[in-house]
Structure formats: structure tokens, C-alpha cells
């Protein structure tokens, strides 16, 4: 079959601008690994994430995974897709065959060889999951993926003709395929020690390896055998997980942190001790704090209830509660005009209460991450709605209970920190629509089922953009989710300490990649 030159789609212009600005600021600390052994103490104001590379997307777990392994291709800080474990790749002239040639002598951090079959297993691993369908949607253009059912995997268009070659055959061209393969967990292989199911048993391709993982601490060391890429960063990373704000403040006062990220919501914007400083950068794709009003759980299954809740909010008060951690909206869907957030309107609340025949009140439960930005506004929202005699039960959750509620729970409302999987309008919409069959995509479920976006989101659809103005207008009408604010990446760094890089998609980067462009034989 005729082949064309290796294909590497460019990133959106704002991604390039953000990445270029970040690298101009940080180039001195990221150009190459330090000559003397260095250690970074990284404090994480979250519980330690479960070791599950196929779990729903989650920023904190992704940050750790990107330190331990990468997939066939990678997204650099400018938003460009570059080779990673695949030294080079080729795309057929009709866009239906992708051939990846692995870097020579690939080894996992346990010294075992990494071959093309490991990447095939990584690609297939998430297709049968019953908690979320993210992998199946991302790989929907691969032959056979649309026929995968729990317990039944048909022959797929994934071939391994030899140990260094992997071939993907598509049912239709997919111009976004490389961007999807660059996401953490999609094509990244692991070598897991038998009988060990925690982080200390997982071995990836580097640039770091797990030395120990015990309770609230993890230690990572640079993987000397990582031969497929060059990375900046320190020799040793010491991770400490601490959800208690008082404890986090004590660690800063004692000077025992080089990086604090994610930060406790109660600390956003407060004065910092010693030589610490706040860092804030725009995320790309944009991150939002969403209020999800589930369309499959009464009473929010009724449009009238969603209208009541929407018009019972004063968004200015919400932004004040978020402080510097939240910013005004602008457009929600890329390419659309500014989002028309519903105004606080007592008359509209009363009208919709009457239309919905709710009587004088109704009750809903609202779930959110107890350590996330939802914690900063949950009580503010509860107070706003109480003025209209609406009863809102708060459910702050962590860990497995939080993940289960987000995808399978029965709470009517969710507060979610949401970021599209990649910089394209189809990824923005996919998180908001529950498929007609199977589990939701991404990390939360809206319960909203519609065929309106099938031409762009269905497995057989081409990777093209819908009319963004109409798409956002439909979201404004349905009220299955409200973007309360844009969320920048925010973290605390020690002045003069080890410099972390920055990636607009993934936040602070402790292993910034020194990239090389695709090559061909």
C-alpha cells in the first residue's frame, strides 16, 4: 500500500503560544538533567490514587503515570504530537493504516524487554471496562472496536508482524488518532510483577521508576535504562500525600516541600510562608468547574428542575468563593460565542417550580471531591438554593467512593473539574453525552442521552467539528451541565528550588521532555 511521509498533526495555536511561553520561562532548568544528584519533595493535597492505569481520566493519577511510562507517541509542551516509544510512524495515503516502528532495545524498568505485543495489550486493555467507555470511544476508528462487548472481543485491526512493529488498521480515516494515542493510559505499556497490584509493582518505560510506595509516601528514581527519550528533571522525586490543610501548611512553614500540587481549595490565594510563591497558568484544553445536573435521576431528569436550579444561582458569588482559583468563562465550547449563563431570577424560579408541579420545594443531593475545587463552592451553592427553600444535601467524597459516584451513583448533582481529553470540540461534547448503549465516557456521567451529536460522536462518525454555536446553544437549553468558572492550573513552588516544567494539558511537569521531530527511513 502506498505510504506518505510520517504524519504529525500540529496543535492549536493557543497551545503553541502557551507552551512557548512556558518554555521560555523554564528553559534554563529543563534543557538537560542536572549534573549533580537532586531531590524534589512533592506534596500532593489528595489521597494517593489507586494503581489502575485504565481507570477514568484523573489529573493527579495521570501526572504520576506520565513520570513512569509513555505510549507510542507523546504530546510535548507546545501541544505537538511527537514520537515516544515508537521511534517513527507512517500513515498510508488513504489514512487507514498506521505503522509504528518501536525504538530499538526498549526495556521496562524491571529490565524485561518491551515489544509490540505489550503495546497491543495496552490498547486492548480498556475496551471491555464496564465503568467507563473512554478507551472504546478513543479507538472507535480501529477495525472491530465498535463490535466489542463485555466478554466478547472480536478480531481487531491491531497487528504485530514482529517485535518492533505495530500496525493499526482503521475502518475510516481519523485525523485525531495520534492525539488520542498520546493520552496517558491509551497506548502506554506496563510490566507488572506477579502478585503485586500497587504502584511499587508497576514498571513502565520511564523516565522514572517506583522505588517504594508505602501509605502516604512514594519515592521515584530516574530510570537509567530509558533510552527512547531525553528528559529534564531531578534524580529523585519524593511524593507525600496529605489531605489535611493544617498539615500542608506545616510542611510549607518547615520548608519541606519544593512543589505543592494539587493545592487544598482552602489555601487558594492565601499568603505563603518563606520563599514560596503561587504559580498559575492557563490550561489547554481549558479546564472548567462544572455543575452537572443528571438527566437520568429524578427530579433533575425533568427540565423544569434543572431550570429552577439554574436560575437560583448568583454566579458572581460563586466566583468570589473560588477567589484566584476561578476565572470568568468566555466560550465553553471551542469556537462558540461567550456562554450565556442563566441569571439569578426569583420570578423564573417560581415559574419553573409551578410548571414542574414541585410544590414549595424539592430535595437533591450534590456529590463532589472533598479535596477539589468543588469543596470551595459547595456550601455557597447550598446557601444560594436555600433562599428558594430548595433542600440540597452535600456529599463530599474521596477515592473509590468518589469515582463510583461520578460514574454510577444516584446523586442528582455533581461538582466536577472537567477538561476535554484533547483539544477538539468532539472531545468537549463527548464528556457531556451519555452513550445510548454502555457506560459513560470520561470521568463522570451526565445521564443525558441525545442523538443530536451522533454525526460527530458516534463510533462510525468522521472526526470533524459540529456547528459549535448550535452545539453550545443546545447545551444552554438543556441545562444538563453549567460551567461555573474556568480553572487555571495552580500550584505552589519554592523560590530558587528545583524548577519544574509546565505542560498546558497536564499541569506542572517534573520530567519535561526534550523533543525530537519524527524521522523516516
RODO-2510 file (C-alpha; in nm, 4 decimals, decimal comma):
residues 521
     n   res          X          Y          Z
     1     x     0,0000     0,0000     0,0000
     2     x     0,1390     0,3466    -0,0836
     3     x     0,2782     0,5325     0,2129
     4     x     0,3194     0,9012     0,2672
     5     x     0,5658     1,0806     0,4879
     6     x     0,5299     1,0419     0,8662
     7     x     0,2361     1,2443     0,9803
     8     x     0,2370     1,4656     1,2895
     9     x    -0,0698     1,6939     1,3280
    10     x     0,0018     2,0376     1,4690
    11     x    -0,1568     2,1643     1,7905
    12     x    -0,3977     2,4511     1,8203
    13     x    -0,2364     2,7934     1,8055
    14     x    -0,3139     2,8724     2,1690
    15     x    -0,1413     2,5518     2,2779
    16     x     0,1720     2,6552     2,0911
    17     x     0,1652     3,0011     2,2444
    18     x     0,1162     2,8675     2,5958
    19     x     0,3853     2,6069     2,5576
    20     x     0,6336     2,8516     2,4061
    21     x     0,5821     3,0993     2,6897
    22     x     0,6287     2,8277     2,9487
    23     x     0,9479     2,7003     2,7903
    24     x     1,0976     3,0496     2,7591
    25     x     1,0470     3,0841     3,1328
    26     x     1,1742     2,7402     3,2254
    27     x     1,4313     2,6513     2,9597
    28     x     1,7294     2,7034     3,1885
    29     x     1,6050     2,4365     3,4280
    30     x     1,4673     2,1918     3,1695
    31     x     1,7293     2,1687     2,8972
    32     x     1,9008     1,8625     3,0444
    33     x     1,9137     1,6527     3,3618
    34     x     2,1142     1,8202     3,6415
    35     x     2,4770     1,7162     3,6690
    36     x     2,4649     1,6738     4,0488
    37     x     2,2115     1,4414     4,2183
    38     x     1,8999     1,6358     4,3091
    39     x     1,5827     1,5556     4,5017
    40     x     1,2380     1,7125     4,4682
    41     x     0,9895     1,6921     4,7560
    42     x     0,6416     1,6997     4,6043
    43     x     0,3459     1,7462     4,8418
    44     x     0,0107     1,6370     4,6994
    45     x    -0,3072     1,7549     4,8710
    46     x    -0,5012     1,4469     4,7622
    47     x    -0,5241     1,0833     4,8714
    48     x    -0,2850     0,8520     4,6916
    49     x    -0,4616     0,7439     4,3688
    50     x    -0,5357     0,3784     4,3134
    51     x    -0,2961     0,1955     4,0838
    52     x    -0,5247     0,1453     3,7839
    53     x    -0,3842     0,2779     3,4527
    54     x    -0,7133     0,2020     3,2776
    55     x    -0,9264     0,3977     3,5251
    56     x    -1,1281     0,7036     3,4186
    57     x    -0,9212     1,0156     3,3383
    58     x    -0,7895     1,1890     3,6521
    59     x    -0,5281     1,4644     3,6540
    60     x    -0,3385     1,3502     3,9629
    61     x    -0,3045     0,9877     3,8541
    62     x    -0,2100     1,0960     3,5023
    63     x     0,0713     1,3115     3,6418
    64     x     0,2212     1,0084     3,8159
    65     x     0,1725     0,7783     3,5183
    66     x     0,3499     1,0218     3,2857
    67     x     0,6535     1,0020     3,5130
    68     x     0,6612     0,6226     3,4918
    69     x     0,5795     0,5424     3,1295
    70     x     0,4660     0,6840     2,7956
    71     x     0,2919     0,5369     2,4931
    72     x     0,3647     0,5125     2,1228
    73     x     0,3574     0,8895     2,0789
    74     x     0,3628     1,1847     2,3151
    75     x     0,2240     1,5383     2,3359
    76     x     0,5001     1,7875     2,4076
    77     x     0,4523     2,1143     2,5950
    78     x     0,3778     2,3042     2,2728
    79     x     0,0863     2,0694     2,2017
    80     x     0,2615     1,8929     1,9122
    81     x     0,2486     1,5147     1,8762
    82     x     0,5977     1,3643     1,8683
    83     x     0,7326     1,0073     1,8637
    84     x     0,7815     0,8407     2,2017
    85     x     0,8314     0,4647     2,2352
    86     x     0,7628     0,4487     1,8628
    87     x     1,0783     0,5851     1,7062
    88     x     0,8856     0,6728     1,3924
    89     x     0,5498     0,6062     1,2292
    90     x     0,3997     0,6012     0,8823
    91     x     0,0470     0,6735     0,7610
    92     x    -0,0926     0,5284     0,4397
    93     x    -0,2127     0,7600     0,1665
    94     x    -0,5779     0,6810     0,2403
    95     x    -0,5298     0,7448     0,6156
    96     x    -0,6476     0,3954     0,7129
    97     x    -0,3199     0,2264     0,8087
    98     x    -0,0800     0,3498     1,0790
    99     x     0,2522     0,1659     1,1105
   100     x     0,4621     0,2277     1,4228
   101     x     0,8280     0,1278     1,4425
   102     x     0,9412     0,0903     1,8029
   103     x     1,2669     0,2302     1,9344
   104     x     1,5395    -0,0367     1,9495
   105     x     1,6149    -0,2241     2,2721
   106     x     1,3085    -0,0967     2,4608
   107     x     1,3082    -0,2253     2,8196
   108     x     1,0787    -0,1808     3,1163
   109     x     1,2156    -0,0512     3,4447
   110     x     1,2467    -0,4135     3,5652
   111     x     1,4889    -0,4801     3,2740
   112     x     1,2411    -0,7026     3,0896
   113     x     1,2098    -0,6356     2,7138
   114     x     0,9192    -0,4327     2,5809
   115     x     0,7865    -0,5500     2,2438
   116     x     0,4989    -0,4683     2,0118
   117     x     0,2699    -0,7233     2,1818
   118     x     0,2915    -0,5153     2,5026
   119     x     0,1505    -0,2159     2,3179
   120     x    -0,1249    -0,4288     2,1650
   121     x    -0,2248    -0,5456     2,5135
   122     x    -0,2262    -0,1850     2,6359
   123     x    -0,4558    -0,0781     2,3524
   124     x    -0,6956    -0,3670     2,4137
   125     x    -0,6922    -0,3497     2,7945
   126     x    -0,9554    -0,0794     2,8428
   127     x    -1,2016    -0,1847     2,5749
   128     x    -1,4073    -0,4178     2,7972
   129     x    -1,4302    -0,1967     3,1035
   130     x    -1,7807    -0,1641     3,2415
   131     x    -1,7276     0,1537     3,4475
   132     x    -1,6420     0,3842     3,1556
   133     x    -1,6107     0,3600     2,7769
   134     x    -1,3334     0,6132     2,7206
   135     x    -1,0889     0,3734     2,5515
   136     x    -1,3553     0,2328     2,3209
   137     x    -1,4555     0,5824     2,2087
   138     x    -1,0957     0,6957     2,1549
   139     x    -1,0151     0,3871     1,9453
   140     x    -1,3538     0,3788     1,7723
   141     x    -1,1955     0,4129     1,4273
   142     x    -0,9897     0,0911     1,4690
   143     x    -1,1475    -0,2008     1,2842
   144     x    -1,3620    -0,4150     1,5155
   145     x    -1,3696    -0,1833     1,8195
   146     x    -1,7335    -0,0859     1,7549
   147     x    -1,8268    -0,4568     1,7977
   148     x    -1,6589    -0,5036     2,1363
   149     x    -1,8994    -0,6169     2,4089
   150     x    -1,8300    -0,7259     2,7687
   151     x    -1,6895    -1,0760     2,7479
   152     x    -1,6633    -1,0682     2,3679
   153     x    -1,3747    -0,9061     2,1805
   154     x    -1,3834    -0,9605     1,8024
   155     x    -1,0786    -0,9594     1,5780
   156     x    -0,9396    -0,6077     1,5859
   157     x    -0,7343    -0,4122     1,3392
   158     x    -0,4288    -0,4280     1,5669
   159     x    -0,1385    -0,6290     1,4270
   160     x     0,2126    -0,7105     1,5481
   161     x     0,4035    -0,8539     1,2500
   162     x     0,7237    -0,8560     1,4558
   163     x     0,8516    -0,7445     1,7961
   164     x     0,9332    -0,3922     1,6782
   165     x     0,6330    -0,3173     1,4568
   166     x     0,2713    -0,2398     1,5430
   167     x     0,0065    -0,1769     1,2765
   168     x    -0,3342    -0,0167     1,3314
   169     x    -0,5942    -0,0655     1,0579
   170     x    -0,8870     0,1758     1,0619
   171     x    -1,2403     0,1476     0,9295
   172     x    -1,2266     0,5182     0,8446
   173     x    -0,9592     0,7873     0,8476
   174     x    -0,9158     0,9537     1,1868
   175     x    -0,7081     1,2714     1,1818
   176     x    -0,7140     1,2792     1,5644
   177     x    -0,5840     0,9246     1,6192
   178     x    -0,2279     1,0256     1,7129
   179     x    -0,3573     1,2814     1,9603
   180     x    -0,5713     1,0105     2,1197
   181     x    -0,2815     0,7629     2,1383
   182     x    -0,0742     1,0265     2,3202
   183     x    -0,3156     1,0348     2,6153
   184     x    -0,1944     0,8648     2,9352
   185     x    -0,3082     0,5053     2,9596
   186     x    -0,4252     0,4640     2,5990
   187     x    -0,1163     0,3044     2,4413
   188     x     0,1239     0,3028     2,7388
   189     x     0,2510    -0,0473     2,8303
   190     x     0,3389    -0,1794     3,1746
   191     x     0,5276    -0,4773     3,3115
   192     x     0,3578    -0,5796     3,6358
   193     x     0,5304    -0,8018     3,8891
   194     x     0,3256    -1,1131     3,9627
   195     x     0,1094    -1,0817     4,2719
   196     x     0,1766    -0,7074     4,3225
   197     x    -0,1155    -0,4786     4,2388
   198     x     0,0111    -0,1476     4,3789
   199     x     0,2394     0,1214     4,2400
   200     x     0,5547    -0,0476     4,3662
   201     x     0,4772    -0,3449     4,1424
   202     x     0,4313    -0,1429     3,8227
   203     x     0,7229    -0,0983     3,5834
   204     x     0,6944     0,1274     3,2822
   205     x     0,9315     0,2649     3,0209
   206     x     1,0492     0,5599     3,2290
   207     x     1,1674     0,8304     3,2673
   208     x     1,1236     0,7283     3,6359
   209     x     1,0661     0,4043     3,8234
   210     x     0,8969     0,3402     4,1595
   211     x     1,1457     0,2689     4,4372
   212     x     0,8888     0,2442     4,7161
   213     x     0,5194     0,3104     4,7733
   214     x     0,4085     0,2908     5,1341
   215     x     0,0924     0,4527     5,2690
   216     x     0,1150     0,8279     5,2174
   217     x     0,4581     0,8252     5,0520
   218     x     0,6067     0,7249     4,7194
   219     x     0,9660     0,7549     4,6016
   220     x     1,0589     0,7643     4,2334
   221     x     1,4118     0,7428     4,0928
   222     x     1,5328     0,8295     3,7466
   223     x     1,5266     0,5234     3,5188
   224     x     1,8774     0,4938     3,3771
   225     x     1,7616     0,2457     3,1137
   226     x     1,5227     0,4933     2,9476
   227     x     1,6775     0,5128     2,6020
   228     x     1,3875     0,6338     2,3864
   229     x     1,3776     0,9984     2,5003
   230     x     1,5654     1,2764     2,6790
   231     x     1,4106     1,4330     2,9868
   232     x     1,4893     1,7107     3,2291
   233     x     1,4060     1,6950     3,5978
   234     x     1,5665     1,5717     3,9159
   235     x     1,7204     1,2366     4,0040
   236     x     1,4759     1,1512     4,2840
   237     x     1,1147     1,2521     4,3436
   238     x     0,9670     1,2097     4,6906
   239     x     0,5865     1,2229     4,6882
   240     x     0,3864     1,2862     5,0042
   241     x     0,0066     1,2673     5,0019
   242     x    -0,1605     1,4926     5,2612
   243     x    -0,5309     1,5855     5,2619
   244     x    -0,5215     1,7807     5,5901
   245     x    -0,4819     2,1547     5,5241
   246     x    -0,3162     2,2174     5,8606
   247     x    -0,0576     1,9524     5,7827
   248     x     0,0102     2,1004     5,4391
   249     x     0,0643     2,4449     5,5916
   250     x     0,3003     2,2947     5,8491
   251     x     0,5073     2,1324     5,5729
   252     x     0,5393     2,4681     5,3966
   253     x     0,6354     2,6515     5,7164
   254     x     0,9049     2,3896     5,7785
   255     x     1,0324     2,4276     5,4211
   256     x     0,9765     2,0568     5,3486
   257     x     0,8172     2,0971     5,0060
   258     x     0,9603     2,2013     4,6698
   259     x     0,6245     2,1694     4,4967
   260     x     0,2675     2,1682     4,6292
   261     x     0,0192     2,0477     4,3683
   262     x    -0,2721     1,9990     4,3692
   263     x    -0,3318     2,2541     4,6429
   264     x    -0,6038     2,2397     4,9113
   265     x    -0,9016     2,4516     4,7991
   266     x    -0,8961     2,6411     5,1293
   267     x    -0,5446     2,7676     5,0590
   268     x    -0,6096     2,9185     4,7165
   269     x    -0,4833     3,2765     4,7164
   270     x    -0,3638     3,2900     5,0771
   271     x    -0,0238     3,4317     5,1761
   272     x     0,2589     3,1788     5,1707
   273     x     0,5444     3,1368     5,4168
   274     x     0,9131     3,1854     5,3451
   275     x     1,0304     3,1728     4,9872
   276     x     0,7223     3,0083     4,8375
   277     x     0,5240     3,1595     4,5526
   278     x     0,1986     3,0916     4,3709
   279     x     0,2154     2,9844     4,0065
   280     x    -0,0907     2,9991     3,7803
   281     x    -0,1084     2,9119     3,4124
   282     x    -0,3898     2,8746     3,1627
   283     x    -0,4807     2,5138     3,0888
   284     x    -0,5126     2,3881     2,7319
   285     x    -0,7603     2,2277     2,6751
   286     x    -0,9459     2,4609     2,9091
   287     x    -1,0495     2,3272     3,2480
   288     x    -1,3909     2,4100     3,3958
   289     x    -1,5709     2,3673     3,7246
   290     x    -1,8993     2,2141     3,6079
   291     x    -2,2280     2,1784     3,7875
   292     x    -2,3731     1,8581     3,6386
   293     x    -2,7484     1,8090     3,6747
   294     x    -2,8099     1,4471     3,5881
   295     x    -3,0784     1,3886     3,3299
   296     x    -3,1366     1,0270     3,4376
   297     x    -3,2093     1,0776     3,8092
   298     x    -3,5332     1,2367     3,9392
   299     x    -3,6079     1,5187     3,9910
   300     x    -3,3275     1,6619     3,7709
   301     x    -3,4433     1,4249     3,4962
   302     x    -3,7138     1,6892     3,4449
   303     x    -3,6049     2,0025     3,2560
   304     x    -3,8115     2,2174     3,4922
   305     x    -3,5975     2,1121     3,7921
   306     x    -3,2789     2,1972     3,6028
   307     x    -3,4200     2,5377     3,5165
   308     x    -3,5125     2,6034     3,8806
   309     x    -3,1610     2,5199     3,9993
   310     x    -3,0001     2,7227     3,7205
   311     x    -3,1939     3,0418     3,7954
   312     x    -3,1362     3,0070     4,1705
   313     x    -2,7633     3,0904     4,1419
   314     x    -2,5739     3,4145     4,1637
   315     x    -2,2587     3,3438     3,9662
   316     x    -2,0744     3,6482     4,0989
   317     x    -2,0922     3,4977     4,4487
   318     x    -1,9569     3,1679     4,3130
   319     x    -1,6562     3,3408     4,1561
   320     x    -1,5863     3,5236     4,4813
   321     x    -1,5907     3,1919     4,6676
   322     x    -1,3377     3,0500     4,4213
   323     x    -1,1081     3,3518     4,4523
   324     x    -0,7987     3,3408     4,2274
   325     x    -0,8665     2,9731     4,1622
   326     x    -1,1546     3,0544     3,9260
   327     x    -1,1895     3,2822     3,6269
   328     x    -1,4716     3,4153     3,4125
   329     x    -1,5997     3,1896     3,1393
   330     x    -1,5934     3,3271     2,7879
   331     x    -1,6828     3,0463     2,5467
   332     x    -1,7448     2,6997     2,6831
   333     x    -1,7355     2,5111     2,3526
   334     x    -1,4377     2,5977     2,1323
   335     x    -1,5345     2,8331     1,8514
   336     x    -1,8689     2,9307     2,0088
   337     x    -1,9593     3,2755     2,1466
   338     x    -1,9491     3,3527     2,5192
   339     x    -2,1648     3,1130     2,7193
   340     x    -2,4981     3,2632     2,8280
   341     x    -2,5012     3,1745     3,1975
   342     x    -2,8583     3,1882     3,3383
   343     x    -2,9164     3,4945     3,5531
   344     x    -3,0387     3,4865     3,9116
   345     x    -3,4132     3,5312     3,8707
   346     x    -3,6681     3,4774     4,1501
   347     x    -3,9595     3,5049     3,9099
   348     x    -3,8116     3,2390     3,6774
   349     x    -3,7593     3,0078     3,9764
   350     x    -4,1242     3,0450     4,0790
   351     x    -4,2496     2,9944     3,7218
   352     x    -4,0491     2,6743     3,6731
   353     x    -4,1473     2,5427     4,0171
   354     x    -4,5096     2,5835     3,9127
   355     x    -4,4595     2,4271     3,5695
   356     x    -4,2828     2,1302     3,7237
   357     x    -4,5522     2,0915     3,9913
   358     x    -4,2895     2,0639     4,2622
   359     x    -4,4994     2,2324     4,5291
   360     x    -4,2958     2,4561     4,7605
   361     x    -3,9659     2,2638     4,7437
   362     x    -3,7761     1,9568     4,6299
   363     x    -3,4715     1,7687     4,7566
   364     x    -3,1478     1,6844     4,5733
   365     x    -2,8045     1,5502     4,6730
   366     x    -2,4819     1,7056     4,5436
   367     x    -2,1585     1,4990     4,5333
   368     x    -1,8093     1,6418     4,4858
   369     x    -1,4421     1,5838     4,5530
   370     x    -1,3780     1,6679     4,9185
   371     x    -1,0263     1,7843     4,8234
   372     x    -1,1101     1,9597     4,4954
   373     x    -1,2389     2,2977     4,3877
   374     x    -1,5974     2,1813     4,4415
   375     x    -1,5267     2,1990     4,8155
   376     x    -1,4645     2,5736     4,7788
   377     x    -1,8148     2,6469     4,6446
   378     x    -2,0416     2,3636     4,7658
   379     x    -2,1691     2,5465     5,0731
   380     x    -2,2089     2,8687     4,8757
   381     x    -2,4333     2,6856     4,6280
   382     x    -2,6280     2,5223     4,9087
   383     x    -2,6879     2,8633     5,0652
   384     x    -2,7991     3,0190     4,7361
   385     x    -3,0569     2,7473     4,6785
   386     x    -3,1791     2,7534     5,0397
   387     x    -3,3158     3,1044     4,9780
   388     x    -3,5715     2,9376     4,7500
   389     x    -3,6451     2,6582     5,0006
   390     x    -3,4576     2,4060     4,7877
   391     x    -3,3070     2,1297     5,0012
   392     x    -2,9538     2,0292     4,8913
   393     x    -2,7671     1,7519     5,0718
   394     x    -2,3873     1,7834     5,0436
   395     x    -2,1842     1,4674     4,9835
   396     x    -1,8080     1,5298     4,9922
   397     x    -1,6335     1,2110     4,8791
   398     x    -1,2837     1,0731     4,8220
   399     x    -1,1134     0,7829     4,6481
   400     x    -1,3175     0,4853     4,5351
   401     x    -1,6446     0,6280     4,6711
   402     x    -1,5944     0,9444     4,4647
   403     x    -1,5072     0,7570     4,1444
   404     x    -1,8090     0,5287     4,1843
   405     x    -2,0488     0,8166     4,2443
   406     x    -1,9208     1,0152     3,9476
   407     x    -1,9944     0,7339     3,7027
   408     x    -2,2527     0,5065     3,8642
   409     x    -2,4066     0,6961     4,1528
   410     x    -2,7525     0,8367     4,2132
   411     x    -2,6753     1,1887     4,3343
   412     x    -2,8719     1,4374     4,1280
   413     x    -2,5934     1,6986     4,1198
   414     x    -2,2164     1,6729     4,0726
   415     x    -1,9434     1,9335     4,1026
   416     x    -1,6750     1,8284     3,8553
   417     x    -1,3357     1,9617     3,7491
   418     x    -1,3639     1,8895     3,3788
   419     x    -1,1075     1,9066     3,0983
   420     x    -1,1573     1,7740     2,7463
   421     x    -0,9441     1,4705     2,6629
   422     x    -0,7806     1,6633     2,3804
   423     x    -0,8115     1,9963     2,2039
   424     x    -1,1096     1,9326     1,9773
   425     x    -1,4779     2,0156     2,0052
   426     x    -1,5802     1,6494     1,9720
   427     x    -1,3865     1,5697     2,2906
   428     x    -1,5597     1,8580     2,4692
   429     x    -1,9049     1,7287     2,3724
   430     x    -1,8322     1,3588     2,4282
   431     x    -1,7934     1,4060     2,8046
   432     x    -2,1420     1,5593     2,8262
   433     x    -2,3400     1,2956     2,6355
   434     x    -2,4116     0,9522     2,7817
   435     x    -2,3971     0,6906     2,5039
   436     x    -2,7229     0,5195     2,4134
   437     x    -2,5568     0,1875     2,4975
   438     x    -2,2861     0,1153     2,7522
   439     x    -2,1209     0,3303     3,0204
   440     x    -2,0334     0,6981     3,0037
   441     x    -1,7190     0,8462     2,8517
   442     x    -1,4625     1,0135     3,0725
   443     x    -1,4771     1,0524     3,4494
   444     x    -1,8425     1,1460     3,5132
   445     x    -2,1935     1,0728     3,3884
   446     x    -2,4480     1,3377     3,2924
   447     x    -2,7192     1,0838     3,2079
   448     x    -2,8142     1,2935     2,9044
   449     x    -2,8866     1,0777     2,6009
   450     x    -2,9343     1,2513     2,2689
   451     x    -2,8855     1,1623     1,9038
   452     x    -2,8224     1,5251     1,8094
   453     x    -2,4439     1,4865     1,8174
   454     x    -2,4217     1,1383     1,6625
   455     x    -2,2791     1,2706     1,3325
   456     x    -1,9679     1,3727     1,5283
   457     x    -1,9540     1,1415     1,8317
   458     x    -2,0750     0,8006     1,7114
   459     x    -1,8033     0,5359     1,6523
   460     x    -1,8668     0,5456     1,2772
   461     x    -1,8548     0,9263     1,2596
   462     x    -1,5760     1,1182     1,0911
   463     x    -1,3505     1,3299     1,3120
   464     x    -1,4967     1,6649     1,2134
   465     x    -1,6393     1,9566     1,4037
   466     x    -2,0092     2,0275     1,4553
   467     x    -2,1539     2,3749     1,4227
   468     x    -2,0212     2,4981     1,7552
   469     x    -2,2715     2,7799     1,8010
   470     x    -2,5615     2,5369     1,7659
   471     x    -2,3930     2,2795     1,9907
   472     x    -2,3409     2,5284     2,2734
   473     x    -2,6931     2,6609     2,2240
   474     x    -2,8313     2,3105     2,2760
   475     x    -2,6322     2,2794     2,5989
   476     x    -2,7645     2,6155     2,7175
   477     x    -3,1205     2,4921     2,6595
   478     x    -3,0855     2,1508     2,8195
   479     x    -2,9002     2,2645     3,1352
   480     x    -2,7520     1,9169     3,1928
   481     x    -2,4325     2,0963     3,2921
   482     x    -2,3410     2,4525     3,3812
   483     x    -1,9824     2,5791     3,3608
   484     x    -1,9405     2,7803     3,6807
   485     x    -1,5859     2,9034     3,6126
   486     x    -1,2658     2,8364     3,4208
   487     x    -0,9958     2,6763     3,6318
   488     x    -0,6284     2,7550     3,5704
   489     x    -0,3504     2,5219     3,6775
   490     x    -0,2473     2,6489     4,0225
   491     x     0,0454     2,5307     4,2323
   492     x     0,2969     2,6437     4,4939
   493     x     0,6718     2,6340     4,4205
   494     x     0,9776     2,7104     4,6290
   495     x     1,1629     3,0137     4,5003
   496     x     1,5109     2,9120     4,3959
   497     x     1,4266     2,5435     4,4360
   498     x     1,4365     2,2718     4,1687
   499     x     1,2469     2,4037     3,8695
   500     x     0,9512     2,2036     3,7421
   501     x     0,8443     2,2339     3,3822
   502     x     0,4906     2,3124     3,2771
   503     x     0,2614     2,1342     3,0337
   504     x    -0,0594     2,3222     2,9395
   505     x    -0,2517     1,9936     2,9122
   506     x    -0,1205     1,8181     3,2230
   507     x    -0,0038     2,0938     3,4590
   508     x     0,3307     2,1032     3,6460
   509     x     0,5774     1,8700     3,4760
   510     x     0,8596     1,7135     3,6763
   511     x     1,0001     1,5314     3,3726
   512     x     0,9884     1,7847     3,0861
   513     x     1,0597     1,6202     2,7542
   514     x     1,3375     1,7395     2,5255
   515     x     1,1650     1,6589     2,1975
   516     x     1,2872     1,5364     1,8644
   517     x     1,0888     1,5536     1,5438
   518     x     0,9664     1,2493     1,3512
   519     x     1,2151     1,0747     1,1277
   520     x     1,1777     0,8206     0,8460
   521     x     1,3950     0,5685     0,6766
***
